[in-house]
Structures are given as structure tokens and as C-alpha cells.
């Protein structure tokens, strides 16, 4: 019978969440076997404790336990570190040296950050896992080792396989028994327990009263998403213990130490929650508002560009395809009839069928049975006429000064001269 509470006390694990207990239970059950174990979880979740649990509950507990951080070893020396080298194998190899796999014979080797291993080293590791054989760097002599391998990573190895950064056969060999360590945001009931433990430890270390939280600060603590997980919580607790003069913290005191991340101060959502706004995962209402505002700004910029193009090129402007989409976004009620664009002698013109302002059935609900007919706004929609009208108004406003009029219209003075001549505008 597994006593999980005793294991937690022995290895300093704080928390009672179901996912954490499940991970401990799997580690203890797989320990007596020699199966390879792959531990996954975000950075700072405490993955390094679980290989020790596996080693101490296995038949190898009296053998050597070696922990290796694969990400901290330079690519040029990692083969030598793991498998050893012969004297003279490379510059600086002044004597024979045992590698970690040789040192850990009959014991357990923990390969942390396994996703950082170079591809060439992954081939060597796969051979050790399958046959127990390896060769030192610079040697042709095959050696044997009997080692239990436990690996850990915060990298998505399946994604790394697709990108060609990790060998698929090695992944399946390491992943004989997977153990997933839950992030702190999925262990909400454990956050305050961890804070109290860290606060007590730092109080003893620095010989001062332990910091405490009022109800508002505790709520903020448990709502924060903790991207750095337990490591981040421990560091912030230490900062507060040293810096704050008051021993009871309010929500405002605590917030000063929590770096902002999108959605961090919202309740943590567990699981794969999808948003229906275009498939985007909006963290809060503010992001939704930002999206609406940005869409409006984009539409206005598109409209400005279209008007400027009309002023500069007149009837040559094409109101189909991309430009039609701009108008479609601005007139949703008439969007279905944009395909009915008409061409008159002075250029293209867009007519709208049943626009709210001209639709009798919309102005008078009781007339909803009246058949909708196509209407044309009496006001001229000729681009050429609008262009002439705008130019005349600008010239009149600036007393015939063409330089100021061109600036007002947003076109060059040279273009204005050409338009005046083209349309035979007086004054």
C-alpha cells in the first residue's frame, strides 16, 4: 500500500491536488521496474523530485544516482560528458575519463532537459537504451552499462519531432511510462499552502516574523496564473519576506510583486477552452475591445486610402475585388447587393437595394408585406462629379490658393493642377 503522505514528507512535496497525487502514485508504482520514464511539465513545476522518488523506491536505491542537465552542457563536449573519452581523443583530453553512464552503472541516471540533446547524441543514447552498449569518444571498444534512465523535459517533444529536432524512435523508447507534472495554476488549492511553507522557511532563515496575507491578497495569490510555477512563487515569497516592513500584506502590496502576463489576474482555466470569436483565445474583455477597435481603425484606414485613390485617379479606380470588400465592411446592410454595381458614363457607381434609410418596410413595420424593389438614391453618386465638387470647395475655402487646396485634399499640387485642367474648373 502506497502512503503518499509519507512520500511527500520525505521528499518535501507540498500539496494535495489530485493531479499531483496521481503523478506520485505512478512514480512509486513504476519504480520497482527498469522501464524508462519520461517526466513532462512546465519549467518550475518540480520535475527533479520525481526521479529521486523512482530511484529510492527501486532495487537500485543503493546504487549511484546521477542527475545531468543536458541543456547546460556545450554541444561539443556532451558526448564526452555522457559516455567518457580516451586520452588524446581531442584537444585537452590529457587522460582517460569515465562518462556519466559508466559512473551510474547499476544505478539511475536522470537526464533533465532531454529535448536539448543534439541529434548525434540522441543516436548514441538510443543505442544505450536498447542494448546497454556505448563507446567512449575516441575509442572503438564497446562497453556495457546497466543503467535505469529517467528523462525530463519542458519541451513539446512531439512538436520537436515534426520539426526534425528530436528522434521519434528515441521518444517512444524514453516514453515507456509518461508522468505529467501539473502546472501550479492547475493546483489552485495548493498555492496558499506553498506560500505559507516558503514564508515560514524564509522567516527562520532571516530571523523575522513570517509574512501573512489578508483575504484580498490571498484571492489575488490564487487567481494569478504563475507562469514560472513553484519556482516563481518561492522567489516572490522571498522578496516579500525581505522587503516588506508590514507582516500582513494586502492585495495592493502583493500586486506590486506580480509581473503582468495576459490573463494572469483572471481565474485560471483548466482544460482546452475555445472562444467563438474567430477561434481566438481572448484572455479578457479588454482584449476583445482592443480587437474591435483595431478592426474599426483598419476599416477607416482602408476607406481613407480608397478616397485618396479616387481623388488621384478618378474613374480609373476599380471598385471591385479588394475595394468592394472595403465598402462591404462599411455597409453591412447593403453588402448582399454590392454585386449590382452599375457603370455610368462618368465612372462606376454602386447602388444599394433596400438601404435602411430608403426602405419603407423598415421605417414602417406595418408595411412589411410590401415587396422590396430596387431604389436609386436621387443624389448623384458620380465619382467625377464628387471630385469636381470637392476641388471647388477646397479652392473656395482657401481663396483660390492651390497649394493650400491641394494640402487640404491630401494630393500633390501637381495632381491638383492636372485635375483642374482635366475638368475645366474655373478659378
C-alpha positions, 0 to 999 in steps of 0.5 A: 500500500502506497502512503503518499503522505509519507512520500511527500514528507520525505521528499518535501512535496507540498500539496494535495491536488489530485493531479499531483497525487496521481503523478506520485502514485505512478512514480512509486508504482513504476519504480520497482521496474527498469522501464524508462520514464519520461517526466513532462511539465512546465519549467518550475513545476518540480520535475527533479523530485520525481526521479529521486522518488523512482530511484529510492523506491527501486532495487537500485536505491543503493546504487549511484544516482546521477542527475545531468542537465543536458541543456547546460552542457556545450554541444561539443563536449556532451558526448564526452560528458555522457559516455567518457573519452580516451586520452588524446581523443581531442584537444585537452583530453590529457587522460582517460575519463569515465562518462556519466553512464559508466559512473551510474552503472547499476544505478539511475541516471536522470537526464533533465532537459532531454529535448536539448540533446543534439541529434548525434547524441540522441543516436548514441543514447538510443543505442544505450537504451536498447542494448546497454552498449556505448563507446567512449569518444575516441575509442572503438571498444564497446562497453556495457552499462546497466543503467535505469534512465529517467528523462525530463523535459519542458519541451513539446517533444512531439512538436520537436519531432515534426520539426526534425529536432528530436528522434521519434524512435528515441521518444517512444523508447524514453516514453515507456511510462509518461508522468505529467507534472501539473502546472501550479495554476492547475493546483489552485488549492495548493498555492496558499499552502506553498506560500505559507511553507516558503514564508515560514522557511524564509522567516527562520532563515532571516530571523523575522516574523513570517509574512501573512496575507489578508483575504484580498491578497490571498484571492489575488495569490490564487487567481494569478496564473504563475507562469514560472510555477513553484519556482516563481512563487518561492522567489516572490515569497522571498522578496516579500519576506525581505522587503516588506516592513508590514507582516500582513500584506494586502492585495495592493502590496502583493500586486506590486510583486506580480509581473503582468502576463495576459490573463494572469489576474483572471481565474485560471482555466483548466482544460482546452477552452475555445472562444467563438470569436474567430477561434481566438483565445481572448484572455479578457474583455479588454482584449476583445475591445482592443480587437474591435477597435483595431478592426474599426481603425483598419476599416477607416484606414482602408476607406481613407486610402480608397478616397485618396485613390479616387481623388488621384485617379478618378474613374480609373479606380476599380471598385471591385475585388479588394475595394468592394470588400472595403465598402462591404465592411462599411455597409453591412446592410447593403453588402448582399447587393454590392454585386449590382454595381452599375457603370455610368458614363462618368465612372462606376457607381454602386447602388444599394437595394433596400438601404435602411434609410430608403426602405419603407418596410423598415421605417414602417413595420406595418408595411412589411408585406410590401415587396422590396424593389430596387431604389436609386438614391436621387443624389448623384453618386458620380465619382467625377462629379464628387471630385469636381465638387470637392476641388471647388470647395477646397479652392473656395475655402482657401481663396483660390490658393492651390497649394493650400487646396491641394494640402487640404485634399491630401494630393500633390499640387501637381495632381491638383493642377492636372485635375483642374485642367482635366475638368475645366474648373474655373478659378 
